[in-house]
Amino acid sequence: MNDRSSNAPHVTVELDDVLRVVGWNRRAERVFGVSAGEAVGRPLGELVPVAGEPEAWAGLLVADSEEPEVRRIARPDGELYFEAWSEVTRDGDGRVVGATLYGHDITAREREFRRRGIDSTMLGAILDNLDLAVWAIDKQGTFTVQRGKALQTAGLTQNQFVGQNYFDLYGDLEASEDTRRTMNGEARLAIPSEVYGIHWLSWSLPVQDGELSMMSVALDVTETKRTEIELRAKLELIERQQQVIRELSTPIIEVWDGVLTLPIVGLVDTVRTAEIMDNLLQAVTRTRAKYAILDLTGVEVVDTGTASHLIRMIQAMRLLGAEGILTGIHPTIAQTIVSLGVDLSRVAVFGKLRDALTHCIARLDRAPRPHS
């Protein structure tokens, strides 16, 4: 092996007529991890075994390579991808006396190529099976890619608008402004829109790669949007039903001119008492009632906070010019009110609703009537 071959930037291996190594340059030493002294005299198939092809190198003695061929070289520390081509060596009579093998270690390049192939396969599977649409435009706004299963839902075909200008097609839509902002370098994430009767959630990203200006991934969220609308409608219905239930559970009844009754039934807590107070004060103002009877016959237990609200309710009605009256107080409620130290000397209290009504009507009859 001459100096030029020995120092060549690519692998150079010289072989005899039975494919034994007779020359092994420095690049071969680095690529295969075998010194020239160890390699010379050994079969090529032993030093550079092709995975799954024990006779792969036999063709080196047949003819020169027309094109480089990639071989997978089996090694203990992992496969090596070797791009090889060869040249037959002949004597003066034209007989084959050996061959010269040339090549490069392209393992890194091949792995990157295969990784990209896997990435492409994965992306294809995603676009073909998920409700996505992916598109990209160049710096002039022209479509370069348009793919995804969701295009079918929109009544479009793959790459239907490739070669056409985005702004000619969609310039009148609100989303076109987001596209312009992305082309100017601003990422737009999770932007909702509606196009072709479909609800989309889009992520648009600026791309600085050659002619491309931006790419966008749009997810068809129509079903989710429909579910959201249905859920919101159900929540609104539930809220209306709860409001009706609250009104039915604390009905304010005008039993006489100027007399309101509020029968309270069930569990009474601080929140419910606050609602009752608000509704009752509005009713007193609206009807200009002089008396409001709180009938607690249907309530057996209240806490100290609720009892305080009831007393404040009566005081608030007094400020509006109405008298609050309590009826049907259970012994446990009476104990709670007493424990608060509240002075009820100015509050009319009756055991039964009938007695409270009689009291109110009598007071109204005695009240002076305006002169006509």
Secondary structure, DSSP 8 states (H G I E B T S, - for coil): --HHHHT-SSEEEEE-TTSBEEEE-HHHHHHHS--HHHHTTSBHHHHS-BTT-TTGGGGGGT---SS-EEEEE--TT--EEEEEEEEEEE-TTS-EEEEEEEEEE-HHHHHHHHHHHHHHHHHHHHHHHSSEEEEEEETTSBEEEEE-THHHHTT--TTTTTTSBHHHHHTTSTHHHHHHHHHTT--EEEEEEEETTEEEEEEEEEEEETTEEEEEEEEE-HHHHHHHHHHHHHHHHHHHHHHHHHHHHS--EEEETTEEEEEEES---HHHHHHHHHHHHHHHHHHT-SEEEEEEEE-----HHHHHHHHHHHHHHHHTT-EEEEE---HHHHHHHHHTT---TTSEEESSHHHHHHHHHHHHHHS-----
